Amino acid sequence: MQHVAGLPYAEIQFTRDGGVHDDMEALSLSAMVGEEEVTDLLVVSHGWNNDMAEARGLYARLLQRLRAQLDAGAVPRAADRTYGVAAILWPSKKFAEDELIPSGAASIDGLVSDAALLEQVDNLKSALADPGTDAGLEEIKPLLAQLEDDPAARRAIVETIRGVLPQRATDAEDASDEFFAEDPGELMDRLAEVVLAAPNLSTGGGGAAAFEVGGGGAATATPVTGATGEAQGLGEVLGGARAAARRLLNFATYYVMKDRAGLVGRTGALEVLKRLHAQRTTMRMHLVGHSFGARLVTSAAAGWGPGPSPIASLGLLQAAFSHNGFAPRWNGRDDGAFRGLVTGRLVSGPVVITCTKNDRAVGLAYPIASRIARQAAAALGGPDDPYGGLGRNGAQRTPEATDGFLLPVGGAYAFAAGRIHNLVADDFVADHGDVASDAVAYALLAAVTAT
């Protein structure tokens, strides 16, 4: 039996279609649960990574912090339980999140080379990992050199890219519904719009980034007042056909990962969890996901269906999905993708969300959606942005959500069943990947013992 940080540990890999990669891994996980008489199973999922070594490294660091808290007795009653760890490994692909951020210099039209765009096409091929789509994507490569001068080439690029993507993950939360429905020429025009960005992306009240997308290619902006009250200068002007192509390709890769995380969660991962529940019906399950892994575990929880659920807590660490994901009629029309998890009480204990303005990858990963939907971007990334991220702002427009702070070890949490707890983590989470800390481990154990 494998152990990591002194905790029984079993890995289970899933294919891009959501299937279990190796049935022996499922058997090993089942054996661990039975042999160790696990009372509380920690189910952990990584987000976007280039290889499994990064995922395993994240798991090891986080579990070491959990072990340290258990050994120190930091959370009363936490050591009275018998833990096991189910470590999910799924085929994810890192998209260039820097290119989703308007301060990313590589997005400036003049600096986007043919070679950079060709590399992005290959990255999308790698993310799809589907030989059936390779030929179509190869056909757009010669068209990239014609971007500036040939509207037909721009339209063909859009049509080809949309044609190779699955459409089962489309929704209004990230404007992917408009991404597939918009006229190709109009879509490229929107993605080409200019942005003036403050160099440091300073934030004002509510953490909104101070820059705007200008309609019709015109950019407007006002000086940014930072925390010190000093006006900040304006940064790069971003726009043009090449920038549009780069954003298009990046959104496509992002969308593939969004779709895959949801598919793996609601099919293979959910099936495995249901088998484990049937094996040990008294065992509590605590799902923890980072980045797109948060979407994976939330999809698994939301797919459980009506009736009692063994999912006792849900920990979403810098989650890479919409801050409206749990909201009712967030735009006056649509419920969030995971609203049913709340109304169906599919998590019997607390849902804990870490969120911080320090997370640039999630917090400002929505300029593309704002361009697609032609939204005013004065509040881009913040809680008032309809396309803000959970890892930046926590759950918004959600009556069951309460706001608090990620606390140092020893702090007093008041986690409650059926509540969503937004924990502002500015003091403890430095960036998107900084989730394997004592403060995070302490919060997760506090959620566990609240069940």
PATOR-866887 format. One record per residue (C-alpha): residue in one letter; x, y, z. Coordinates in Angstrom, 2 decimals. Example, Ala and Ser with C-alpha at 12.3 -4.5 7.8 and 13.67 -1.06 7.14 Angstrom:
residues 2
  code        u        v        w
     a    12.30    -4.50     7.80
     s    13.67    -1.06     7.14
END
This chain:
residues 451
  code        u        v        w
     m     0.00     0.00     0.00
     q     1.44     3.34    -1.06
     h     1.61     6.20     1.43
     v     2.30     9.89     0.89
     a     3.04    12.02     3.94
     g     2.00     9.06     6.05
     l    -1.46     8.91     4.48
     p    -2.76     5.90     2.51
     y    -2.65     7.03    -1.11
     a    -3.89     5.61    -4.38
     e    -3.82     7.22    -7.82
     i    -6.44     6.80   -10.49
     q    -5.93     8.05   -14.02
     f    -8.67     8.98   -16.47
     t    -8.60     9.23   -20.24
     r    -9.60    12.34   -22.18
     d   -13.00    10.69   -22.75
     g   -13.59    10.26   -19.03
     g   -12.82     6.54   -18.82
     v   -10.66     4.83   -16.22
     h    -7.22     4.40   -17.75
     d    -6.27     1.26   -15.82
     d    -8.76    -0.96   -14.01
     m    -5.99    -2.12   -11.68
     e    -5.78     1.41   -10.28
     a    -9.49     1.31    -9.47
     l    -8.98    -2.03    -7.73
     s    -6.04    -0.64    -5.74
     l    -8.14     2.32    -4.64
     s   -10.93     0.00    -3.55
     a    -8.44    -2.16    -1.65
     m    -7.02     0.88     0.14
     v   -10.45     2.00     1.27
     g   -11.22    -1.47     2.60
     e    -7.90    -2.43     4.14
     e    -7.34     0.89     5.88
     e   -10.97     1.10     7.05
     v   -11.08     4.67     5.77
     t   -13.65     6.90     7.44
     d   -12.81    10.01     5.41
     l   -11.62     9.86     1.82
     l    -9.83    12.90     0.43
     v   -10.39    13.05    -3.34
     v    -7.93    15.52    -4.89
     s    -7.69    16.79    -8.45
     h    -5.07    18.94   -10.15
     g    -5.82    21.58   -12.74
     w    -3.96    22.51   -15.91
     n    -0.54    20.89   -16.07
     n     1.83    19.79   -18.77
     d     2.70    16.50   -17.11
     m     1.72    14.26   -14.24
     a     4.89    15.06   -12.31
     e     3.52    18.54   -11.60
     a     0.27    17.08   -10.32
     r     2.04    14.59    -8.09
     g     4.26    17.34    -6.78
     l     1.22    19.42    -5.85
     y    -0.38    16.47    -4.07
     a     2.78    15.71    -2.12
     r     3.16    19.31    -0.94
     l    -0.47    19.66     0.08
     l    -0.57    16.31     1.88
     q     2.64    17.15     3.74
     r     0.96    20.29     5.05
     l    -2.12    18.28     6.03
     r     0.06    15.77     7.84
     a     1.84    18.59     9.70
     q    -1.50    19.98    10.89
     l    -2.67    16.53    11.98
     d     0.55    15.83    13.88
     a     0.41    19.21    15.58
     g    -3.21    18.73    16.63
     a    -4.05    22.06    15.05
     v    -7.65    21.05    14.31
     p    -9.43    19.41    17.23
     r   -10.89    15.99    16.44
     a    -9.21    15.85    13.03
     a    -6.84    13.14    14.16
     d    -9.73    10.96    15.36
     r   -10.52     9.95    11.78
     t    -8.90     7.49     9.41
     y    -7.94     9.13     6.14
     g    -7.28     7.85     2.69
     v    -6.34     9.80    -0.44
     a    -7.68     9.22    -3.94
     a    -5.43    11.20    -6.26
     i    -7.01    11.93    -9.63
     l    -4.77    12.25   -12.69
     w    -6.38    13.48   -15.89
     p    -4.98    14.60   -19.27
     s    -4.85    18.36   -18.99
     k    -2.93    20.86   -21.03
     k    -1.58    24.17   -19.85
     f    -2.87    27.03   -21.94
     a    -0.88    30.25   -22.00
     e    -2.76    32.08   -19.28
     d    -0.44    35.06   -19.63
     e    -1.92    35.61   -23.07
     l    -5.38    35.95   -21.54
     i    -4.12    38.90   -19.49
     p    -4.04    42.23   -21.28
     s    -0.61    43.11   -19.87
     g     0.93    40.12   -21.63
     a     3.33    41.63   -24.13
     a     3.07    38.68   -26.50
     s    -0.52    39.69   -27.20
     i     0.54    42.95   -28.82
     d    -0.26    42.59   -32.49
     g     3.20    43.47   -33.74
     l     4.86    40.91   -31.49
     v     2.73    37.93   -32.43
     s     4.88    36.13   -34.96
     d     3.88    33.46   -37.43
     a     5.96    31.02   -35.42
     a     4.07    31.87   -32.22
     l     0.71    31.30   -33.89
     l     1.87    28.04   -35.46
     e     2.98    26.89   -32.02
     q    -0.45    27.68   -30.64
     v    -2.09    25.60   -33.36
     d     0.13    22.70   -32.34
     n    -0.76    23.31   -28.69
     l    -4.45    23.06   -29.56
     k    -3.80    19.83   -31.47
     s    -1.99    18.47   -28.43
     a    -4.83    19.51   -26.12
     l    -7.44    17.82   -28.31
     a    -5.26    14.72   -28.71
     d    -7.57    13.58   -31.49
     p    -6.03    12.47   -34.79
     g    -9.37    13.16   -36.45
     t    -8.94    16.90   -35.91
     d    -5.28    17.19   -36.95
     a    -5.89    17.57   -40.68
     g    -8.32    20.43   -40.24
     l    -6.00    22.33   -37.92
     e    -3.09    21.80   -40.30
     e    -5.16    23.46   -43.03
     i    -5.35    26.74   -41.12
     k    -1.60    27.11   -40.80
     p    -1.06    28.66   -44.27
     l    -3.99    31.01   -43.61
     l    -2.29    32.59   -40.61
     a     0.05    34.55   -42.88
     q    -2.99    36.10   -44.56
     l    -4.69    37.36   -41.40
     e    -4.25    41.08   -41.92
     d    -5.28    41.23   -45.57
     d    -7.82    38.50   -46.18
     p   -11.21    38.47   -44.44
     a   -11.93    35.07   -46.00
     a    -8.84    33.65   -44.30
     r    -9.96    35.00   -40.94
     r   -13.41    33.49   -41.38
     a   -11.96    30.12   -42.41
     i    -9.72    30.03   -39.35
     v   -12.68    30.63   -37.04
     e   -14.88    28.09   -38.79
     t   -12.18    25.41   -38.71
     i   -11.34    25.91   -35.06
     r   -14.98    25.90   -34.00
     g   -15.55    22.81   -36.11
     v   -13.02    20.70   -34.18
     l   -14.31    21.64   -30.72
     p   -17.03    19.78   -28.82
     q   -20.03    21.96   -28.04
     r   -21.35    20.16   -24.97
     a   -19.70    22.66   -22.59
     t   -21.15    25.83   -24.09
     d   -22.85    28.23   -21.71
     a   -23.32    31.93   -21.10
     e   -20.95    32.01   -18.13
     d   -17.85    32.44   -20.28
     a   -19.55    33.56   -23.50
     s   -18.75    30.22   -25.12
     d   -22.34    30.15   -26.39
     e   -21.64    33.36   -28.33
     f   -18.22    32.05   -29.35
     f   -19.90    29.29   -31.34
     a   -22.89    31.31   -32.55
     e   -21.32    34.61   -33.65
     d   -20.59    35.37   -37.28
     p   -16.91    34.42   -37.85
     g   -15.95    37.81   -39.19
     e   -17.67    39.65   -36.37
     l   -16.04    37.33   -33.83
     m   -12.57    38.13   -35.15
     d   -13.37    41.84   -35.13
     r   -14.36    41.62   -31.49
     l   -11.24    39.68   -30.55
     a    -9.09    42.24   -32.37
     e   -10.34    45.18   -30.34
     v    -7.73    47.32   -28.66
     v    -7.12    47.37   -24.92
     l    -5.25    49.99   -22.94
     a    -3.96    48.41   -19.77
     a    -2.35    49.81   -16.69
     p     1.14    48.30   -16.42
     n     0.57    46.81   -12.97
     l    -3.15    46.16   -13.43
     s    -3.81    48.01   -10.22
     t    -7.18    47.41    -8.66
     g    -9.68    49.71    -7.15
     g   -12.67    48.94    -4.99
     g   -13.80    45.39    -5.56
     g   -10.54    44.53    -7.25
     a   -11.58    45.51   -10.75
     a    -8.74    45.92   -13.20
     a    -8.66    49.40   -14.66
     f    -8.69    49.05   -18.41
     e   -11.32    49.06   -21.09
     v   -12.03    47.40   -24.38
     g   -12.75    50.03   -26.97
     g   -15.60    49.42   -29.38
     g   -14.68    49.25   -33.04
     g   -10.99    49.12   -32.30
     a   -10.88    52.34   -30.34
     a    -9.48    52.17   -26.84
     t   -10.54    54.32   -23.94
     a    -9.11    54.40   -20.47
     t    -8.58    56.60   -17.49
     p    -5.55    56.81   -15.20
     v    -5.52    54.18   -12.50
     t    -5.37    55.15    -8.87
     g    -3.58    52.53    -6.86
     a    -3.59    51.79    -3.15
     t    -1.19    54.67    -2.54
     g    -3.47    57.10    -4.34
     e    -0.86    57.84    -6.99
     a    -1.96    57.82   -10.61
     q    -0.49    54.98   -12.65
     g     0.46    55.39   -16.30
     l    -1.24    53.45   -19.08
     g     0.43    50.42   -20.55
     e     0.37    48.56   -23.85
     v    -2.13    48.97   -26.64
     l    -3.30    45.50   -27.58
     g    -5.18    44.70   -30.72
     g    -5.18    43.65   -34.35
     a    -5.69    40.56   -36.44
     r    -2.77    38.61   -35.02
     a    -3.79    39.36   -31.46
     a    -7.29    38.19   -32.41
     a    -5.94    34.91   -33.77
     r    -3.88    34.36   -30.64
     r    -6.88    35.00   -28.42
     l    -9.02    32.73   -30.57
     l    -6.55    29.86   -30.28
     n    -6.08    30.42   -26.57
     f    -9.81    30.47   -25.92
     a   -10.15    27.24   -27.89
     t    -7.51    25.54   -25.74
     y    -9.09    26.88   -22.57
     y   -12.48    25.60   -23.76
     v   -11.09    22.10   -24.43
     m    -9.80    21.92   -20.86
     k   -13.08    23.24   -19.46
     d   -14.99    20.60   -21.41
     r   -12.64    17.79   -20.42
     a   -12.61    18.63   -16.73
     g   -16.40    18.51   -16.66
     l   -16.56    15.32   -18.70
     v   -14.06    13.44   -16.51
     g   -15.83    14.63   -13.37
     r   -19.36    13.68   -14.31
     t   -18.46    10.34   -15.93
     g   -15.39     8.40   -14.84
     a   -14.71    10.13   -11.53
     l   -18.36    10.02   -10.47
     e   -18.60     6.33   -11.40
     v   -15.54     5.49    -9.29
     l   -16.86     7.47    -6.32
     k   -20.23     5.71    -6.52
     r   -18.52     2.32    -6.51
     l   -16.51     3.30    -3.44
     h   -19.66     4.51    -1.71
     a   -21.38     1.19    -2.41
     q   -18.37    -0.57    -0.94
     r   -18.26     1.54     2.22
     t   -21.52     3.41     2.73
     t   -20.48     5.11     5.98
     m   -17.36     6.69     4.48
     r   -17.39    10.47     4.11
     m   -15.90    11.91     0.93
     h   -14.15    15.27     0.82
     l   -13.51    16.55    -2.70
     v   -10.68    19.02    -3.24
     g    -9.85    20.54    -6.62
     h    -7.34    23.11    -7.80
     s    -7.89    25.30   -10.86
     f    -9.72    23.28   -13.54
     g    -9.58    20.38   -11.09
     a   -12.14    22.34    -9.08
     r   -14.48    22.11   -12.04
     l   -13.79    18.37   -12.24
     v   -14.67    17.62    -8.61
     t   -17.65    20.00    -8.66
     s   -18.95    18.23   -11.76
     a   -18.64    14.91    -9.93
     a   -20.51    16.24    -6.90
     a   -23.21    17.86    -9.02
     g   -23.74    14.63   -10.93
     w   -24.55    12.53    -7.88
     g   -28.25    12.96    -8.41
     p   -31.16    13.18    -5.99
     g   -31.04    11.57    -2.60
     p   -28.46    11.48     0.19
     s   -24.90    12.12    -0.92
     p   -21.73    10.89     0.80
     i   -19.89    14.05    -0.28
     a   -19.28    15.75     3.04
     s   -17.25    18.77     1.97
     l   -16.02    20.48    -1.17
     g   -12.77    22.46    -1.28
     l   -12.25    24.66    -4.34
     l    -8.73    26.04    -4.45
     q    -8.33    28.92    -6.92
     a   -11.09    27.45    -9.01
     a   -11.01    28.17   -12.74
     f   -14.69    28.53   -13.44
     s   -17.28    31.26   -13.33
     h   -18.01    33.09   -10.11
     n   -21.66    32.72   -11.12
     g   -21.42    28.94   -11.19
     f   -23.60    28.46    -8.08
     a   -25.91    31.43    -8.63
     p   -29.64    31.45    -9.44
     r   -30.54    33.37   -12.61
     w   -27.26    35.25   -12.48
     n   -28.02    37.19   -15.66
     g   -31.77    37.35   -15.09
     r   -32.23    34.23   -17.18
     d   -29.75    31.41   -16.51
     d   -28.83    29.50   -13.38
     g   -25.16    28.83   -12.86
     a   -23.84    25.54   -14.20
     f   -23.68    24.07   -10.68
     r   -26.74    25.63    -9.11
     g   -28.27    22.18    -8.75
     l   -25.47    21.17    -6.38
     v   -26.72    23.84    -3.97
     t   -30.46    23.33    -4.33
     g   -30.09    19.55    -4.21
     r   -27.85    19.75    -1.12
     l   -25.44    17.37    -2.81
     v   -22.66    18.41    -0.43
     s   -23.84    17.70     3.10
     g   -21.23    19.92     4.74
     p   -19.49    23.16     3.79
     v   -18.22    24.30     0.42
     v   -14.97    26.19     0.92
     i   -13.56    28.48    -1.77
     t   -10.19    30.23    -1.73
     c   -10.16    33.44    -3.74
     t    -7.65    36.25    -4.16
     k    -6.84    39.26    -6.28
     n    -3.34    37.74    -6.55
     d    -4.60    35.06    -8.92
     r    -3.93    36.63   -12.30
     a    -4.56    33.41   -14.22
     v    -8.15    33.15   -12.99
     g    -8.81    36.74   -11.98
     l    -8.05    38.21   -15.37
     a    -8.59    35.24   -17.63
     y   -11.84    36.64   -18.96
     p   -10.93    39.53   -21.30
     i   -11.58    37.16   -24.17
     a   -15.12    36.44   -22.97
     s   -15.70    40.14   -22.49
     r   -14.60    40.80   -26.06
     i   -16.76    38.01   -27.44
     a   -19.82    39.37   -25.66
     r   -18.74    42.99   -26.22
     q   -19.03    43.86   -22.56
     a   -17.71    47.06   -21.03
     a   -14.47    46.09   -19.38
     a   -14.14    48.79   -16.73
     a   -14.67    46.13   -14.05
     l   -12.80    43.39   -15.87
     g   -12.00    40.47   -13.59
     g   -13.77    41.86   -10.53
     p   -17.04    40.80    -8.88
     d   -19.07    43.12   -11.10
     d   -17.68    41.56   -14.27
     p   -20.23    39.03   -15.59
     y   -17.24    36.92   -16.66
     g   -15.28    36.93   -13.42
     g   -13.67    33.82   -11.98
     l   -14.41    31.90    -8.78
     g   -10.76    31.86    -7.77
     r   -10.67    35.64    -8.00
     n   -13.96    36.67    -6.45
     g   -15.56    33.66    -4.78
     a   -19.17    32.72    -5.41
     q   -21.13    35.78    -6.52
     r   -24.88    36.41    -6.73
     t   -25.36    33.31    -4.58
     p   -27.65    33.64    -1.54
     e   -26.01    30.68     0.20
     a   -22.53    32.23     0.05
     t   -20.88    34.02     2.96
     d   -17.69    36.08     2.80
     g   -14.77    35.58     5.12
     f   -11.00    35.23     5.15
     l    -8.51    32.40     4.92
     l    -7.16    32.31     8.45
     p    -3.76    31.43     9.89
     v    -3.40    28.13    11.70
     g    -5.40    28.30    14.91
     g    -8.03    30.72    13.57
     a   -11.67    30.05    14.32
     y   -13.81    29.04    11.34
     a   -17.58    28.83    11.56
     f   -18.19    26.47     8.66
     a   -21.81    25.43     8.28
     a   -23.58    22.69     6.37
     g   -25.23    23.86     3.20
     r   -23.23    27.09     3.08
     i   -20.64    28.28     0.60
     h   -17.72    30.02     2.30
     n   -15.70    32.49     0.24
     l   -12.31    32.80     1.90
     v   -10.33    35.82     0.75
     a    -6.77    34.52     0.66
     d    -4.77    37.63    -0.26
     d    -2.43    37.18     2.72
     f    -1.68    33.51     2.08
     v    -2.03    32.76    -1.66
     a     0.52    34.60    -3.78
     d    -0.59    33.33    -7.19
     h    -2.71    30.76    -8.97
     g    -0.58    27.76    -8.01
     d     0.17    28.74    -4.41
     v    -2.31    26.43    -2.68
     a    -0.13    23.96    -0.77
     s     0.31    25.97     2.42
     d    -0.38    25.54     6.12
     a    -3.28    28.00     5.94
     v    -4.96    26.10     3.09
     a    -4.42    22.71     4.75
     y    -5.81    24.05     8.01
     a    -8.96    25.35     6.28
     l    -9.49    22.01     4.52
     l    -9.18    20.07     7.80
     a   -11.53    22.51     9.51
     a   -14.07    21.79     6.76
     v   -13.56    18.05     7.21
     t   -14.23    18.21    10.95
     a   -17.35    20.31    10.38
     t   -18.96    17.15     8.95
END
